Amino acid sequence: MDDIVKSLSIPPRPMVVQQIQTEMGKADPDVRKAAHIVSQDVGLTVAVLKTVNSPRYGLSRKAESVDQAVNLIGLKQLSALVTAIALRSALGGNSESLADFYDQSSKRSFALTRMARQLKNVDVQHAQTFGLFCDVAIPLLITRFPTYLDTLALAQSETARNFTDIEHAYHRTDHALIGAIMARSWGLPHNVSLAIRLHHDYAIFLDPKVPREICALVAMGLLAEVAIHRHAMRDVSPEWAKGGDYVAGALVLAQSDMEELVNQLLEDFAAGVD
């Protein structure tokens, strides 16, 4: 296992992410200093402004500088956005072969952010980051194992066996474990790293020792996947078949409430707000 982890070449946490996290960890974070950190990187500045001014944020006026952007969206959102942009760059954001992965990752992150704001049951930044990172190891495993795409297809179609058990059977590791290791190395919150590690282990919904936020994050991830599959006009997600029965209880929602959440997400995806 150690040899496999070492061979995966997990991207190190970029300096700009570390600097932003350090500033946010202070008792009284300096918003202007955080904006200055981002502004030192021209490419990052352009990416931040492009995203902040997109329909996703729905701002009433455009941000023309990082200072304006952070004043409009807040420091926590700036941190999450910088992390997302840095992550895509670290994984090879221009790779056409990963286009579908990035599209789903973006939609999942948006979906969890929207649900966290509406349900108010988890920290919004935790939800956004979990959505972004939960499948982050898949590109690394594709690079490391020539047959991983075959394993991925098998795991994504399996309605009974655990997703990560299938990965272990062929590669002696799984994307949830590697994703959690990477999340920890990037300084993400403990609950986010643990939710990434457990997001295919639906026994957590029956374990009273598992923190409620982690169960909620995994449950919202399952709902997000339903919306993503419907938007792509795919069959029902096999993961929903395995864990969907627990979602209503974990989120304290009626079936009609869950259906309304999914429909709202479908409207957003159709409008390109992801």
C-alpha positions in Angstrom: 0.0 0.0 0.0 2.8 2.4 0.9 4.5 1.7 -2.4 1.3 2.3 -4.3 0.7 5.6 -2.6 4.2 6.8 -3.3 3.9 5.8 -6.9 0.8 7.9 -7.4 2.7 11.2 -7.3 0.0 13.0 -5.3 0.3 16.7 -6.2 1.6 18.8 -3.2 -0.5 21.6 -1.8 0.3 24.7 -3.9 1.9 27.6 -2.0 -1.0 30.0 -2.7 -3.5 27.5 -1.1 -1.3 27.2 1.9 -1.0 31.0 2.3 -4.7 31.5 2.0 -5.4 28.8 4.5 -2.8 30.3 6.9 -4.5 33.7 6.7 -8.0 32.1 7.2 -6.7 30.3 10.3 -5.9 33.5 12.1 -8.3 34.9 14.7 -8.8 38.0 12.5 -8.1 37.2 8.9 -7.0 40.1 6.7 -9.2 40.2 3.6 -6.9 42.6 1.8 -3.9 40.4 2.5 -5.7 37.4 1.1 -6.7 39.3 -2.0 -3.0 40.4 -2.4 -1.8 36.7 -2.2 -4.1 35.8 -5.0 -3.3 38.9 -7.1 0.4 37.9 -7.2 -0.5 35.1 -9.7 -1.8 36.6 -12.9 -3.3 33.3 -14.2 -5.0 32.7 -10.9 -6.4 36.2 -10.8 -7.9 35.8 -14.3 -9.4 32.4 -13.4 -10.9 33.8 -10.1 -12.5 36.8 -11.8 -13.8 34.7 -14.7 -15.5 32.3 -12.3 -16.8 35.0 -9.9 -18.3 36.9 -12.8 -20.0 33.8 -14.2 -23.7 32.9 -13.8 -22.7 30.6 -11.0 -22.4 33.5 -8.5 -25.2 35.6 -10.0 -23.6 38.9 -8.9 -25.4 42.1 -9.6 -22.2 43.8 -10.7 -19.0 42.5 -12.1 -15.8 42.2 -10.0 -12.9 44.0 -11.7 -10.2 43.0 -9.2 -9.6 40.3 -6.6 -10.2 42.9 -3.9 -13.7 43.5 -5.3 -14.3 39.8 -5.8 -13.5 38.9 -2.1 -15.7 41.8 -1.0 -18.6 40.4 -3.0 -18.3 36.6 -2.3 -16.4 36.6 1.1 -13.1 35.1 2.2 -14.4 31.6 2.7 -15.7 31.5 -0.9 -12.5 32.9 -2.2 -10.5 30.2 -0.4 -12.7 27.5 -1.8 -12.5 28.9 -5.3 -8.7 29.2 -5.2 -8.5 25.6 -4.0 -10.7 24.5 -6.8 -8.7 26.3 -9.5 -5.4 25.1 -8.0 -6.6 21.5 -7.9 -7.6 21.5 -11.5 -4.2 22.9 -12.5 -2.4 20.3 -10.3 -4.3 17.4 -12.0 -3.8 18.7 -15.5 -6.8 20.9 -16.1 -6.4 21.1 -19.9 -6.6 17.3 -20.5 -9.4 16.5 -22.9 -9.5 13.0 -21.5 -10.6 14.3 -18.1 -13.3 16.7 -19.4 -16.1 14.5 -18.1 -14.4 14.2 -14.7 -14.1 18.0 -14.4 -17.7 18.5 -15.5 -19.1 16.1 -12.9 -16.8 17.5 -10.2 -17.9 21.0 -10.9 -21.6 20.0 -10.9 -21.2 18.0 -7.7 -19.4 20.9 -5.9 -22.1 23.3 -7.0 -24.9 21.0 -6.0 -23.5 20.4 -2.5 -22.9 24.1 -2.0 -26.5 24.8 -3.0 -27.9 22.1 -0.7 -25.8 23.2 2.2 -27.0 26.8 1.9 -30.6 25.6 1.7 -30.6 22.9 4.3 -28.2 24.6 6.7 -27.1 21.3 8.1 -23.4 21.5 7.2 -20.7 24.1 6.8 -21.0 25.5 3.2 -17.3 25.5 2.6 -17.0 21.9 3.8 -19.8 20.9 1.4 -18.3 22.7 -1.5 -14.8 21.2 -0.9 -16.1 17.7 -0.3 -18.0 17.9 -3.7 -14.8 19.0 -5.4 -12.4 16.5 -3.8 -14.4 13.3 -3.3 -13.4 11.8 -6.6 -10.1 13.6 -6.9 -8.0 10.5 -6.9 -9.6 9.0 -10.1 -7.3 10.9 -12.5 -4.3 9.8 -10.4 -5.4 6.1 -10.6 -6.0 6.4 -14.3 -2.4 7.5 -14.7 -1.0 4.9 -12.4 -2.9 1.8 -13.6 -3.3 1.1 -17.3 -6.4 -1.0 -16.6 -8.0 1.4 -14.1 -10.6 2.7 -16.6 -11.9 -0.9 -17.0 -12.1 -1.2 -13.2 -13.9 2.2 -13.0 -16.5 1.1 -15.6 -17.1 -2.1 -13.7 -17.4 -0.3 -10.3 -19.7 2.4 -11.7 -22.1 -0.3 -13.1 -22.1 -2.6 -10.0 -25.4 -2.5 -8.0 -24.4 -4.7 -5.1 -20.7 -4.8 -4.4 -19.0 -1.8 -2.7 -17.3 0.5 -5.2 -14.1 0.6 -3.3 -14.0 -3.2 -2.8 -13.9 -3.6 -6.5 -11.0 -1.1 -6.8 -9.1 -3.0 -4.1 -9.7 -6.4 -5.8 -7.8 -5.2 -8.9 -5.4 -2.5 -7.6 -5.0 -2.9 -3.8 -6.1 0.6 -3.2 -9.2 2.8 -4.0 -10.0 6.4 -4.9 -11.7 7.2 -1.6 -8.5 6.3 0.4 -6.2 8.2 -1.9 -8.6 11.1 -2.1 -8.6 11.3 1.7 -4.8 11.3 1.8 -4.6 14.1 -0.7 -7.3 16.1 1.1 -5.3 15.8 4.3 -2.1 16.8 2.6 -3.8 19.8 1.2 -4.8 20.9 4.7 -8.6 20.4 4.3 -10.8 20.1 7.4 -10.8 16.7 9.2 -14.5 16.1 8.5 -14.0 16.7 4.8 -11.1 14.2 4.6 -13.1 11.6 6.5 -16.2 12.1 4.4 -14.1 11.6 1.3 -12.7 8.4 2.8 -16.2 7.1 3.7 -18.3 8.3 0.8 -18.9 4.8 -0.6 -19.3 3.1 2.8 -23.0 3.4 3.4 -22.8 1.5 6.7 -21.9 4.9 8.2 -25.6 5.8 8.2 -26.2 3.1 10.7 -23.2 3.9 13.0 -24.0 6.4 15.7 -20.3 7.1 16.2 -20.0 8.7 12.8 -20.4 12.6 13.0 -23.7 13.8 11.6 -22.0 16.2 9.3 -20.1 13.4 7.6 -23.3 11.4 7.0 -25.0 14.6 5.7 -22.1 15.2 3.3 -22.3 11.7 1.9 -26.1 11.8 1.7 -26.0 15.1 -0.2 -23.3 13.6 -2.5 -25.8 10.8 -3.4 -28.5 13.3 -4.2 -26.1 15.3 -6.3 -25.3 12.2 -8.3 -29.0 11.6 -8.9 -29.2 15.1 -10.4 -26.0 14.7 -12.5 -27.2 11.3 -13.9 -30.7 12.7 -14.8 -29.1 15.8 -16.4 -27.0 13.5 -18.6 -30.0 11.3 -19.3 -28.3 8.3 -17.8 -29.8 5.4 -15.9 -30.3 5.6 -12.2 -27.0 5.7 -10.4 -26.0 2.3 -8.9 -24.7 4.2 -5.9 -28.2 5.4 -5.2 -29.4 1.8 -5.3 -26.9 1.0 -2.6 -27.2 4.0 -0.4 -30.3 6.0 -1.4 -32.5 4.5 1.3 -30.5 6.3 4.0 -30.5 9.8 2.5 -33.9 11.0 3.7 -33.1 10.0 7.3 -29.6 11.5 7.2 -30.9 14.8 5.8 -34.2 14.7 7.7 -36.2 15.2 4.5 -39.4 13.8 3.0 -39.2 12.1 -0.3 -41.0 15.1 -1.9 -38.3 17.5 -0.5 -35.5 15.4 -2.0 -37.3 15.4 -5.4 -37.6 19.2 -5.2 -33.9 19.6 -4.5 -33.0 17.4 -7.4 -35.4 19.3 -9.7 -33.9 22.6 -8.6 -30.4 21.3 -9.5 -31.6 20.1 -12.8 -32.9 23.6 -13.6 -29.5 25.1 -12.6 -27.6 22.6 -14.7 -29.9 23.3 -17.7 -29.2 27.0 -17.3 -25.5 26.4 -17.2 -25.1 27.5 -13.6 -22.6 25.0 -12.4 
